[in-house]
Amino acid sequence: MTRADKSHDPIGDLITGKWVLSLTGEGRFIAYRPFGWTGPDPHEQVTAETREALLSKLRYLDRHAVNDP
């Protein structure tokens, strides 16, 4: 299969290896860093009322990430 044959998964690109998505007991959506994360904040969590809002927040964080030199 060539790269052109594969469908692009922007959500997968956004979260794969970077975030674990889950639901809290209260029904809120939460994203947290995976076990062994070596990025800037291994305890970082993002919450939102809806899945769409959570993904929007993660897109924002991804776009505005500070790259270490």
CHARMM internal coordinates of N, CA and C (Angstrom, degrees):
IC EDIT
DIST 1 N 1 CA 1.4550
DIST 1 CA 1 C 1.5268
ANGL 1 N 1 CA 1 C 108.50
DIST 1 C 2 N 1.2987
ANGL 1 CA 1 C 2 N 116.40
DIHE 1 N 1 CA 1 C 2 N 129.57
DIST 2 N 2 CA 1.4585
ANGL 1 C 2 N 2 CA 120.53
DIHE 1 CA 1 C 2 N 2 CA 179.04
DIST 2 CA 2 C 1.5146
ANGL 2 N 2 CA 2 C 109.95
DIHE 1 C 2 N 2 CA 2 C -86.62
DIST 2 C 3 N 1.2918
ANGL 2 CA 2 C 3 N 115.71
DIHE 2 N 2 CA 2 C 3 N 166.19
DIST 3 N 3 CA 1.4606
ANGL 2 C 3 N 3 CA 120.69
DIHE 2 CA 2 C 3 N 3 CA 179.17
DIST 3 CA 3 C 1.5292
ANGL 3 N 3 CA 3 C 110.77
DIHE 2 C 3 N 3 CA 3 C -58.99
DIST 3 C 4 N 1.3220
ANGL 3 CA 3 C 4 N 117.64
DIHE 3 N 3 CA 3 C 4 N -37.26
DIST 4 N 4 CA 1.4602
ANGL 3 C 4 N 4 CA 121.85
DIHE 3 CA 3 C 4 N 4 CA -179.31
DIST 4 CA 4 C 1.5278
ANGL 4 N 4 CA 4 C 111.24
DIHE 3 C 4 N 4 CA 4 C -65.90
DIST 4 C 5 N 1.3377
ANGL 4 CA 4 C 5 N 117.29
DIHE 4 N 4 CA 4 C 5 N -27.16
DIST 5 N 5 CA 1.4588
ANGL 4 C 5 N 5 CA 120.70
DIHE 4 CA 4 C 5 N 5 CA -179.96
DIST 5 CA 5 C 1.5228
ANGL 5 N 5 CA 5 C 113.03
DIHE 4 C 5 N 5 CA 5 C -77.13
DIST 5 C 6 N 1.2966
ANGL 5 CA 5 C 6 N 117.16
DIHE 5 N 5 CA 5 C 6 N -21.77
DIST 6 N 6 CA 1.4666
ANGL 5 C 6 N 6 CA 120.95
DIHE 5 CA 5 C 6 N 6 CA -178.59
DIST 6 CA 6 C 1.5242
ANGL 6 N 6 CA 6 C 109.76
DIHE 5 C 6 N 6 CA 6 C -80.93
DIST 6 C 7 N 1.3317
ANGL 6 CA 6 C 7 N 116.15
DIHE 6 N 6 CA 6 C 7 N 136.85
DIST 7 N 7 CA 1.4568
ANGL 6 C 7 N 7 CA 118.89
DIHE 6 CA 6 C 7 N 7 CA 175.64
DIST 7 CA 7 C 1.5220
ANGL 7 N 7 CA 7 C 108.62
DIHE 6 C 7 N 7 CA 7 C -79.31
DIST 7 C 8 N 1.3068
ANGL 7 CA 7 C 8 N 115.82
DIHE 7 N 7 CA 7 C 8 N 142.14
DIST 8 N 8 CA 1.4590
ANGL 7 C 8 N 8 CA 121.86
DIHE 7 CA 7 C 8 N 8 CA -178.84
DIST 8 CA 8 C 1.5219
ANGL 8 N 8 CA 8 C 109.46
DIHE 7 C 8 N 8 CA 8 C -78.81
DIST 8 C 9 N 1.3150
ANGL 8 CA 8 C 9 N 117.13
DIHE 8 N 8 CA 8 C 9 N 132.61
DIST 9 N 9 CA 1.4597
ANGL 8 C 9 N 9 CA 122.53
DIHE 8 CA 8 C 9 N 9 CA 179.88
DIST 9 CA 9 C 1.5241
ANGL 9 N 9 CA 9 C 108.72
DIHE 8 C 9 N 9 CA 9 C -118.00
DIST 9 C 10 N 1.3473
ANGL 9 CA 9 C 10 N 117.86
DIHE 9 N 9 CA 9 C 10 N 89.34
DIST 10 N 10 CA 1.4657
ANGL 9 C 10 N 10 CA 119.68
DIHE 9 CA 9 C 10 N 10 CA -176.57
DIST 10 CA 10 C 1.5223
ANGL 10 N 10 CA 10 C 113.54
DIHE 9 C 10 N 10 CA 10 C -62.69
DIST 10 C 11 N 1.3324
ANGL 10 CA 10 C 11 N 117.83
DIHE 10 N 10 CA 10 C 11 N -32.80
DIST 11 N 11 CA 1.4639
ANGL 10 C 11 N 11 CA 119.57
DIHE 10 CA 10 C 11 N 11 CA 178.95
DIST 11 CA 11 C 1.5262
ANGL 11 N 11 CA 11 C 109.34
DIHE 10 C 11 N 11 CA 11 C -69.99
DIST 11 C 12 N 1.3278
ANGL 11 CA 11 C 12 N 116.98
DIHE 11 N 11 CA 11 C 12 N -42.23
DIST 12 N 12 CA 1.4665
ANGL 11 C 12 N 12 CA 120.66
DIHE 11 CA 11 C 12 N 12 CA 176.47
DIST 12 CA 12 C 1.5118
ANGL 12 N 12 CA 12 C 111.44
DIHE 11 C 12 N 12 CA 12 C -59.62
DIST 12 C 13 N 1.3443
ANGL 12 CA 12 C 13 N 116.54
DIHE 12 N 12 CA 12 C 13 N -43.29
DIST 13 N 13 CA 1.4619
ANGL 12 C 13 N 13 CA 120.80
DIHE 12 CA 12 C 13 N 13 CA 177.80
DIST 13 CA 13 C 1.5285
ANGL 13 N 13 CA 13 C 110.83
DIHE 12 C 13 N 13 CA 13 C -61.44
DIST 13 C 14 N 1.3204
ANGL 13 CA 13 C 14 N 116.00
DIHE 13 N 13 CA 13 C 14 N -35.38
DIST 14 N 14 CA 1.4630
ANGL 13 C 14 N 14 CA 121.43
DIHE 13 CA 13 C 14 N 14 CA -177.61
DIST 14 CA 14 C 1.5213
ANGL 14 N 14 CA 14 C 112.59
DIHE 13 C 14 N 14 CA 14 C -70.75
DIST 14 C 15 N 1.3293
ANGL 14 CA 14 C 15 N 117.59
DIHE 14 N 14 CA 14 C 15 N -40.18
DIST 15 N 15 CA 1.4665
ANGL 14 C 15 N 15 CA 119.24
DIHE 14 CA 14 C 15 N 15 CA -171.11
DIST 15 CA 15 C 1.5201
ANGL 15 N 15 CA 15 C 115.33
DIHE 14 C 15 N 15 CA 15 C -107.78
DIST 15 C 16 N 1.3290
ANGL 15 CA 15 C 16 N 119.23
DIHE 15 N 15 CA 15 C 16 N -22.24
DIST 16 N 16 CA 1.4604
ANGL 15 C 16 N 16 CA 121.53
DIHE 15 CA 15 C 16 N 16 CA -174.10
DIST 16 CA 16 C 1.5250
ANGL 16 N 16 CA 16 C 111.38
DIHE 15 C 16 N 16 CA 16 C -57.00
DIST 16 C 17 N 1.3177
ANGL 16 CA 16 C 17 N 115.19
DIHE 16 N 16 CA 16 C 17 N 120.18
DIST 17 N 17 CA 1.4611
ANGL 16 C 17 N 17 CA 121.07
DIHE 16 CA 16 C 17 N 17 CA 179.27
DIST 17 CA 17 C 1.5130
ANGL 17 N 17 CA 17 C 114.85
DIHE 16 C 17 N 17 CA 17 C 75.78
DIST 17 C 18 N 1.3387
ANGL 17 CA 17 C 18 N 117.19
DIHE 17 N 17 CA 17 C 18 N -2.55
DIST 18 N 18 CA 1.4613
ANGL 17 C 18 N 18 CA 121.07
DIHE 17 CA 17 C 18 N 18 CA -176.63
DIST 18 CA 18 C 1.5266
ANGL 18 N 18 CA 18 C 112.88
DIHE 17 C 18 N 18 CA 18 C -115.33
DIST 18 C 19 N 1.3406
ANGL 18 CA 18 C 19 N 116.84
DIHE 18 N 18 CA 18 C 19 N -33.86
DIST 19 N 19 CA 1.4531
ANGL 18 C 19 N 19 CA 121.59
DIHE 18 CA 18 C 19 N 19 CA -174.28
DIST 19 CA 19 C 1.5213
ANGL 19 N 19 CA 19 C 111.24
DIHE 18 C 19 N 19 CA 19 C -140.62
DIST 19 C 20 N 1.3158
ANGL 19 CA 19 C 20 N 115.79
DIHE 19 N 19 CA 19 C 20 N 148.39
DIST 20 N 20 CA 1.4579
ANGL 19 C 20 N 20 CA 123.17
DIHE 19 CA 19 C 20 N 20 CA 170.58
DIST 20 CA 20 C 1.5257
ANGL 20 N 20 CA 20 C 105.24
DIHE 19 C 20 N 20 CA 20 C -114.16
DIST 20 C 21 N 1.3376
ANGL 20 CA 20 C 21 N 116.63
DIHE 20 N 20 CA 20 C 21 N 124.53
DIST 21 N 21 CA 1.4644
ANGL 20 C 21 N 21 CA 120.59
DIHE 20 CA 20 C 21 N 21 CA -178.80
DIST 21 CA 21 C 1.5196
ANGL 21 N 21 CA 21 C 109.65
DIHE 20 C 21 N 21 CA 21 C -99.16
DIST 21 C 22 N 1.3440
ANGL 21 CA 21 C 22 N 115.58
DIHE 21 N 21 CA 21 C 22 N 141.17
DIST 22 N 22 CA 1.4574
ANGL 21 C 22 N 22 CA 120.34
DIHE 21 CA 21 C 22 N 22 CA -177.99
DIST 22 CA 22 C 1.5251
ANGL 22 N 22 CA 22 C 109.23
DIHE 21 C 22 N 22 CA 22 C -154.88
DIST 22 C 23 N 1.3235
ANGL 22 CA 22 C 23 N 115.38
DIHE 22 N 22 CA 22 C 23 N 179.31
DIST 23 N 23 CA 1.4604
ANGL 22 C 23 N 23 CA 122.95
DIHE 22 CA 22 C 23 N 23 CA 174.30
DIST 23 CA 23 C 1.5173
ANGL 23 N 23 CA 23 C 108.76
DIHE 22 C 23 N 23 CA 23 C -118.94
DIST 23 C 24 N 1.3214
ANGL 23 CA 23 C 24 N 116.26
DIHE 23 N 23 CA 23 C 24 N 143.05
DIST 24 N 24 CA 1.4610
ANGL 23 C 24 N 24 CA 119.95
DIHE 23 CA 23 C 24 N 24 CA 174.93
DIST 24 CA 24 C 1.5231
ANGL 24 N 24 CA 24 C 108.32
DIHE 23 C 24 N 24 CA 24 C -84.67
DIST 24 C 25 N 1.3184
ANGL 24 CA 24 C 25 N 116.87
DIHE 24 N 24 CA 24 C 25 N 170.92
DIST 25 N 25 CA 1.4525
ANGL 24 C 25 N 25 CA 121.66
DIHE 24 CA 24 C 25 N 25 CA 177.49
DIST 25 CA 25 C 1.5189
ANGL 25 N 25 CA 25 C 112.62
DIHE 24 C 25 N 25 CA 25 C -63.45
DIST 25 C 26 N 1.3196
ANGL 25 CA 25 C 26 N 116.77
DIHE 25 N 25 CA 25 C 26 N -22.49
DIST 26 N 26 CA 1.4629
ANGL 25 C 26 N 26 CA 121.74
DIHE 25 CA 25 C 26 N 26 CA 179.68
DIST 26 CA 26 C 1.5245
ANGL 26 N 26 CA 26 C 112.27
DIHE 25 C 26 N 26 CA 26 C -90.25
DIST 26 C 27 N 1.3301
ANGL 26 CA 26 C 27 N 117.73
DIHE 26 N 26 CA 26 C 27 N 1.67
DIST 27 N 27 CA 1.4556
ANGL 26 C 27 N 27 CA 120.98
DIHE 26 CA 26 C 27 N 27 CA 178.26
DIST 27 CA 27 C 1.5144
ANGL 27 N 27 CA 27 C 115.13
DIHE 26 C 27 N 27 CA 27 C 88.55
DIST 27 C 28 N 1.3316
ANGL 27 CA 27 C 28 N 117.37
DIHE 27 N 27 CA 27 C 28 N 8.10
DIST 28 N 28 CA 1.4699
ANGL 27 C 28 N 28 CA 120.23
DIHE 27 CA 27 C 28 N 28 CA 176.15
DIST 28 CA 28 C 1.5178
ANGL 28 N 28 CA 28 C 109.22
DIHE 27 C 28 N 28 CA 28 C -83.37
DIST 28 C 29 N 1.3076
ANGL 28 CA 28 C 29 N 116.20
DIHE 28 N 28 CA 28 C 29 N 149.50
DIST 29 N 29 CA 1.4587
ANGL 28 C 29 N 29 CA 121.99
DIHE 28 CA 28 C 29 N 29 CA 177.33
DIST 29 CA 29 C 1.5222
ANGL 29 N 29 CA 29 C 108.45
DIHE 28 C 29 N 29 CA 29 C -87.90
DIST 29 C 30 N 1.3256
ANGL 29 CA 29 C 30 N 116.41
DIHE 29 N 29 CA 29 C 30 N 138.61
DIST 30 N 30 CA 1.4591
ANGL 29 C 30 N 30 CA 121.24
DIHE 29 CA 29 C 30 N 30 CA -177.23
DIST 30 CA 30 C 1.5249
ANGL 30 N 30 CA 30 C 109.72
DIHE 29 C 30 N 30 CA 30 C -137.01
DIST 30 C 31 N 1.3141
ANGL 30 CA 30 C 31 N 115.15
DIHE 30 N 30 CA 30 C 31 N 143.12
DIST 31 N 31 CA 1.4639
ANGL 30 C 31 N 31 CA 121.75
DIHE 30 CA 30 C 31 N 31 CA 173.21
DIST 31 CA 31 C 1.5211
ANGL 31 N 31 CA 31 C 106.50
DIHE 30 C 31 N 31 CA 31 C -124.49
DIST 31 C 32 N 1.3164
ANGL 31 CA 31 C 32 N 115.31
DIHE 31 N 31 CA 31 C 32 N 134.64
DIST 32 N 32 CA 1.4564
ANGL 31 C 32 N 32 CA 119.29
DIHE 31 CA 31 C 32 N 32 CA 177.59
DIST 32 CA 32 C 1.5134
ANGL 32 N 32 CA 32 C 108.95
DIHE 31 C 32 N 32 CA 32 C -138.52
DIST 32 C 33 N 1.3173
ANGL 32 CA 32 C 33 N 115.55
DIHE 32 N 32 CA 32 C 33 N 162.08
DIST 33 N 33 CA 1.4579
ANGL 32 C 33 N 33 CA 120.74
DIHE 32 CA 32 C 33 N 33 CA -176.90
DIST 33 CA 33 C 1.5275
ANGL 33 N 33 CA 33 C 110.12
DIHE 32 C 33 N 33 CA 33 C -72.60
DIST 33 C 34 N 1.3440
ANGL 33 CA 33 C 34 N 117.18
DIHE 33 N 33 CA 33 C 34 N 143.28
DIST 34 N 34 CA 1.4639
ANGL 33 C 34 N 34 CA 120.31
DIHE 33 CA 33 C 34 N 34 CA -179.71
DIST 34 CA 34 C 1.5260
ANGL 34 N 34 CA 34 C 112.16
DIHE 33 C 34 N 34 CA 34 C -69.57
DIST 34 C 35 N 1.3310
ANGL 34 CA 34 C 35 N 115.18
DIHE 34 N 34 CA 34 C 35 N 158.55
DIST 35 N 35 CA 1.4646
ANGL 34 C 35 N 35 CA 121.26
DIHE 34 CA 34 C 35 N 35 CA 176.39
DIST 35 CA 35 C 1.5266
ANGL 35 N 35 CA 35 C 109.04
DIHE 34 C 35 N 35 CA 35 C -55.82
DIST 35 C 36 N 1.3109
ANGL 35 CA 35 C 36 N 116.58
DIHE 35 N 35 CA 35 C 36 N 133.03
DIST 36 N 36 CA 1.4560
ANGL 35 C 36 N 36 CA 121.61
DIHE 35 CA 35 C 36 N 36 CA 179.21
DIST 36 CA 36 C 1.5186
ANGL 36 N 36 CA 36 C 114.63
DIHE 35 C 36 N 36 CA 36 C 86.39
DIST 36 C 37 N 1.3308
ANGL 36 CA 36 C 37 N 118.15
DIHE 36 N 36 CA 36 C 37 N 5.55
DIST 37 N 37 CA 1.4701
ANGL 36 C 37 N 37 CA 121.72
DIHE 36 CA 36 C 37 N 37 CA 179.58
DIST 37 CA 37 C 1.5173
ANGL 37 N 37 CA 37 C 109.74
DIHE 36 C 37 N 37 CA 37 C -57.40
DIST 37 C 38 N 1.3192
ANGL 37 CA 37 C 38 N 116.18
DIHE 37 N 37 CA 37 C 38 N 129.51
DIST 38 N 38 CA 1.4671
ANGL 37 C 38 N 38 CA 120.72
DIHE 37 CA 37 C 38 N 38 CA -178.02
DIST 38 CA 38 C 1.5207
ANGL 38 N 38 CA 38 C 111.92
DIHE 37 C 38 N 38 CA 38 C -111.08
DIST 38 C 39 N 1.3179
ANGL 38 CA 38 C 39 N 116.62
DIHE 38 N 38 CA 38 C 39 N 14.51
DIST 39 N 39 CA 1.4606
ANGL 38 C 39 N 39 CA 121.14
DIHE 38 CA 38 C 39 N 39 CA 179.28
DIST 39 CA 39 C 1.5157
ANGL 39 N 39 CA 39 C 111.26
DIHE 38 C 39 N 39 CA 39 C -75.32
DIST 39 C 40 N 1.3222
ANGL 39 CA 39 C 40 N 115.76
DIHE 39 N 39 CA 39 C 40 N -167.16
DIST 40 N 40 CA 1.4682
ANGL 39 C 40 N 40 CA 120.87
DIHE 39 CA 39 C 40 N 40 CA -174.21
DIST 40 CA 40 C 1.5238
ANGL 40 N 40 CA 40 C 115.13
DIHE 39 C 40 N 40 CA 40 C -60.37
DIST 40 C 41 N 1.3174
ANGL 40 CA 40 C 41 N 119.04
DIHE 40 N 40 CA 40 C 41 N -39.30
DIST 41 N 41 CA 1.4680
ANGL 40 C 41 N 41 CA 120.55
DIHE 40 CA 40 C 41 N 41 CA -176.74
DIST 41 CA 41 C 1.5245
ANGL 41 N 41 CA 41 C 109.84
DIHE 40 C 41 N 41 CA 41 C -137.97
DIST 41 C 42 N 1.3266
ANGL 41 CA 41 C 42 N 118.00
DIHE 41 N 41 CA 41 C 42 N 96.94
DIST 42 N 42 CA 1.4632
ANGL 41 C 42 N 42 CA 120.02
DIHE 41 CA 41 C 42 N 42 CA -177.12
DIST 42 CA 42 C 1.5317
ANGL 42 N 42 CA 42 C 113.76
DIHE 41 C 42 N 42 CA 42 C -67.97
DIST 42 C 43 N 1.3367
ANGL 42 CA 42 C 43 N 117.92
DIHE 42 N 42 CA 42 C 43 N -12.60
DIST 43 N 43 CA 1.4646
ANGL 42 C 43 N 43 CA 121.51
DIHE 42 CA 42 C 43 N 43 CA -178.85
DIST 43 CA 43 C 1.5228
ANGL 43 N 43 CA 43 C 112.33
DIHE 42 C 43 N 43 CA 43 C -103.96
DIST 43 C 44 N 1.3298
ANGL 43 CA 43 C 44 N 116.83
DIHE 43 N 43 CA 43 C 44 N 9.69
DIST 44 N 44 CA 1.4639
ANGL 43 C 44 N 44 CA 121.52
DIHE 43 CA 43 C 44 N 44 CA -178.32
DIST 44 CA 44 C 1.5319
ANGL 44 N 44 CA 44 C 110.78
DIHE 43 C 44 N 44 CA 44 C -63.32
DIST 44 C 45 N 1.3301
ANGL 44 CA 44 C 45 N 115.39
DIHE 44 N 44 CA 44 C 45 N 136.11
DIST 45 N 45 CA 1.4675
ANGL 44 C 45 N 45 CA 122.05
DIHE 44 CA 44 C 45 N 45 CA 176.23
DIST 45 CA 45 C 1.5194
ANGL 45 N 45 CA 45 C 108.58
DIHE 44 C 45 N 45 CA 45 C -135.56
DIST 45 C 46 N 1.3166
ANGL 45 CA 45 C 46 N 115.74
DIHE 45 N 45 CA 45 C 46 N 145.47
DIST 46 N 46 CA 1.4584
ANGL 45 C 46 N 46 CA 122.20
DIHE 45 CA 45 C 46 N 46 CA 176.96
DIST 46 CA 46 C 1.5210
ANGL 46 N 46 CA 46 C 106.50
DIHE 45 C 46 N 46 CA 46 C -128.50
DIST 46 C 47 N 1.3391
ANGL 46 CA 46 C 47 N 117.19
DIHE 46 N 46 CA 46 C 47 N 132.81
DIST 47 N 47 CA 1.4626
ANGL 46 C 47 N 47 CA 120.59
DIHE 46 CA 46 C 47 N 47 CA 179.11
DIST 47 CA 47 C 1.5231
ANGL 47 N 47 CA 47 C 110.05
DIHE 46 C 47 N 47 CA 47 C -125.85
DIST 47 C 48 N 1.3324
ANGL 47 CA 47 C 48 N 114.92
DIHE 47 N 47 CA 47 C 48 N 156.12
DIST 48 N 48 CA 1.4599
ANGL 47 C 48 N 48 CA 121.05
DIHE 47 CA 47 C 48 N 48 CA 177.58
DIST 48 CA 48 C 1.5218
ANGL 48 N 48 CA 48 C 108.80
DIHE 47 C 48 N 48 CA 48 C -158.13
DIST 48 C 49 N 1.3204
ANGL 48 CA 48 C 49 N 115.60
DIHE 48 N 48 CA 48 C 49 N 162.78
DIST 49 N 49 CA 1.4671
ANGL 48 C 49 N 49 CA 121.58
DIHE 48 CA 48 C 49 N 49 CA -179.74
DIST 49 CA 49 C 1.5255
ANGL 49 N 49 CA 49 C 112.26
DIHE 48 C 49 N 49 CA 49 C -76.18
DIST 49 C 50 N 1.3477
ANGL 49 CA 49 C 50 N 117.72
DIHE 49 N 49 CA 49 C 50 N -29.46
DIST 50 N 50 CA 1.4639
ANGL 49 C 50 N 50 CA 121.27
DIHE 49 CA 49 C 50 N 50 CA -178.14
DIST 50 CA 50 C 1.5262
ANGL 50 N 50 CA 50 C 109.59
DIHE 49 C 50 N 50 CA 50 C -129.52
DIST 50 C 51 N 1.3232
ANGL 50 CA 50 C 51 N 115.47
DIHE 50 N 50 CA 50 C 51 N 160.58
DIST 51 N 51 CA 1.4682
ANGL 50 C 51 N 51 CA 121.53
DIHE 50 CA 50 C 51 N 51 CA 177.63
DIST 51 CA 51 C 1.5278
ANGL 51 N 51 CA 51 C 109.94
DIHE 50 C 51 N 51 CA 51 C -62.14
DIST 51 C 52 N 1.3223
ANGL 51 CA 51 C 52 N 116.69
DIHE 51 N 51 CA 51 C 52 N -43.01
DIST 52 N 52 CA 1.4617
ANGL 51 C 52 N 52 CA 120.89
DIHE 51 CA 51 C 52 N 52 CA -179.10
DIST 52 CA 52 C 1.5229
ANGL 52 N 52 CA 52 C 111.20
DIHE 51 C 52 N 52 CA 52 C -62.14
DIST 52 C 53 N 1.3265
ANGL 52 CA 52 C 53 N 116.58
DIHE 52 N 52 CA 52 C 53 N -41.11
DIST 53 N 53 CA 1.4625
ANGL 52 C 53 N 53 CA 120.53
DIHE 52 CA 52 C 53 N 53 CA 179.01
DIST 53 CA 53 C 1.5321
ANGL 53 N 53 CA 53 C 110.60
DIHE 52 C 53 N 53 CA 53 C -65.92
DIST 53 C 54 N 1.3229
ANGL 53 CA 53 C 54 N 116.95
DIHE 53 N 53 CA 53 C 54 N -38.95
DIST 54 N 54 CA 1.4628
ANGL 53 C 54 N 54 CA 120.51
DIHE 53 CA 53 C 54 N 54 CA 178.65
DIST 54 CA 54 C 1.5242
ANGL 54 N 54 CA 54 C 110.18
DIHE 53 C 54 N 54 CA 54 C -64.06
DIST 54 C 55 N 1.3248
ANGL 54 CA 54 C 55 N 117.04
DIHE 54 N 54 CA 54 C 55 N -47.39
DIST 55 N 55 CA 1.4635
ANGL 54 C 55 N 55 CA 119.96
DIHE 54 CA 54 C 55 N 55 CA 179.42
DIST 55 CA 55 C 1.5298
ANGL 55 N 55 CA 55 C 111.14
DIHE 54 C 55 N 55 CA 55 C -62.90
DIST 55 C 56 N 1.3111
ANGL 55 CA 55 C 56 N 117.30
DIHE 55 N 55 CA 55 C 56 N -35.61
DIST 56 N 56 CA 1.4639
ANGL 55 C 56 N 56 CA 121.19
DIHE 55 CA 55 C 56 N 56 CA 176.72
DIST 56 CA 56 C 1.5269
ANGL 56 N 56 CA 56 C 110.89
DIHE 55 C 56 N 56 CA 56 C -62.29
DIST 56 C 57 N 1.3270
ANGL 56 CA 56 C 57 N 116.16
DIHE 56 N 56 CA 56 C 57 N -43.92
DIST 57 N 57 CA 1.4666
ANGL 56 C 57 N 57 CA 120.30
DIHE 56 CA 56 C 57 N 57 CA 177.84
DIST 57 CA 57 C 1.5251
ANGL 57 N 57 CA 57 C 111.26
DIHE 56 C 57 N 57 CA 57 C -63.53
DIST 57 C 58 N 1.3421
ANGL 57 CA 57 C 58 N 116.66
DIHE 57 N 57 CA 57 C 58 N -40.08
DIST 58 N 58 CA 1.4650
ANGL 57 C 58 N 58 CA 119.86
DIHE 57 CA 57 C 58 N 58 CA 179.65
DIST 58 CA 58 C 1.5252
ANGL 58 N 58 CA 58 C 111.05
DIHE 57 C 58 N 58 CA 58 C -67.91
DIST 58 C 59 N 1.3324
ANGL 58 CA 58 C 59 N 117.26
DIHE 58 N 58 CA 58 C 59 N -37.98
DIST 59 N 59 CA 1.4726
ANGL 58 C 59 N 59 CA 120.12
DIHE 58 CA 58 C 59 N 59 CA 175.57
DIST 59 CA 59 C 1.5197
ANGL 59 N 59 CA 59 C 110.32
DIHE 58 C 59 N 59 CA 59 C -61.43
DIST 59 C 60 N 1.3256
ANGL 59 CA 59 C 60 N 116.38
DIHE 59 N 59 CA 59 C 60 N -43.54
DIST 60 N 60 CA 1.4640
ANGL 59 C 60 N 60 CA 120.58
DIHE 59 CA 59 C 60 N 60 CA 178.99
DIST 60 CA 60 C 1.5344
ANGL 60 N 60 CA 60 C 110.20
DIHE 59 C 60 N 60 CA 60 C -60.06
DIST 60 C 61 N 1.3226
ANGL 60 CA 60 C 61 N 116.75
DIHE 60 N 60 CA 60 C 61 N -47.84
DIST 61 N 61 CA 1.4697
ANGL 60 C 61 N 61 CA 120.13
DIHE 60 CA 60 C 61 N 61 CA 179.76
DIST 61 CA 61 C 1.5217
ANGL 61 N 61 CA 61 C 111.09
DIHE 60 C 61 N 61 CA 61 C -61.46
DIST 61 C 62 N 1.3261
ANGL 61 CA 61 C 62 N 116.75
DIHE 61 N 61 CA 61 C 62 N -39.13
DIST 62 N 62 CA 1.4679
ANGL 61 C 62 N 62 CA 120.92
DIHE 61 CA 61 C 62 N 62 CA -179.96
DIST 62 CA 62 C 1.5317
ANGL 62 N 62 CA 62 C 110.68
DIHE 61 C 62 N 62 CA 62 C -65.48
DIST 62 C 63 N 1.3142
ANGL 62 CA 62 C 63 N 117.18
DIHE 62 N 62 CA 62 C 63 N -42.56
DIST 63 N 63 CA 1.4745
ANGL 62 C 63 N 63 CA 120.86
DIHE 62 CA 62 C 63 N 63 CA 179.73
DIST 63 CA 63 C 1.5111
ANGL 63 N 63 CA 63 C 112.54
DIHE 62 C 63 N 63 CA 63 C -67.33
DIST 63 C 64 N 1.3263
ANGL 63 CA 63 C 64 N 117.03
DIHE 63 N 63 CA 63 C 64 N -32.41
DIST 64 N 64 CA 1.4583
ANGL 63 C 64 N 64 CA 121.08
DIHE 63 CA 63 C 64 N 64 CA -174.73
DIST 64 CA 64 C 1.5201
ANGL 64 N 64 CA 64 C 113.43
DIHE 63 C 64 N 64 CA 64 C -105.54
DIST 64 C 65 N 1.3239
ANGL 64 CA 64 C 65 N 116.25
DIHE 64 N 64 CA 64 C 65 N 17.26
DIST 65 N 65 CA 1.4668
ANGL 64 C 65 N 65 CA 120.23
DIHE 64 CA 64 C 65 N 65 CA 179.17
DIST 65 CA 65 C 1.5166
ANGL 65 N 65 CA 65 C 109.85
DIHE 64 C 65 N 65 CA 65 C -65.08
DIST 65 C 66 N 1.3161
ANGL 65 CA 65 C 66 N 115.16
DIHE 65 N 65 CA 65 C 66 N 139.76
DIST 66 N 66 CA 1.4528
ANGL 65 C 66 N 66 CA 120.66
DIHE 65 CA 65 C 66 N 66 CA 176.55
DIST 66 CA 66 C 1.5164
ANGL 66 N 66 CA 66 C 107.61
DIHE 65 C 66 N 66 CA 66 C -90.06
DIST 66 C 67 N 1.3219
ANGL 66 CA 66 C 67 N 115.92
DIHE 66 N 66 CA 66 C 67 N 119.28
DIST 67 N 67 CA 1.4623
ANGL 66 C 67 N 67 CA 120.68
DIHE 66 CA 66 C 67 N 67 CA 178.24
DIST 67 CA 67 C 1.5057
ANGL 67 N 67 CA 67 C 109.88
DIHE 66 C 67 N 67 CA 67 C -85.98
DIST 67 C 68 N 1.3350
ANGL 67 CA 67 C 68 N 115.94
DIHE 67 N 67 CA 67 C 68 N 125.07
DIST 68 N 68 CA 1.4586
ANGL 67 C 68 N 68 CA 120.07
DIHE 67 CA 67 C 68 N 68 CA 177.80
DIST 68 CA 68 C 1.5190
ANGL 68 N 68 CA 68 C 109.20
DIHE 67 C 68 N 68 CA 68 C -71.23
DIST 68 C 69 N 1.3442
ANGL 68 CA 68 C 69 N 117.57
DIHE 68 N 68 CA 68 C 69 N 139.91
DIST 69 N 69 CA 1.4745
ANGL 68 C 69 N 69 CA 120.34
DIHE 68 CA 68 C 69 N 69 CA 179.79
DIST 69 CA 69 C 1.4993
ANGL 69 N 69 CA 69 C 113.06
DIHE 68 C 69 N 69 CA 69 C -66.23
END
COOR INIT
IC SEED 1 N 1 CA 1 C
IC BUILD
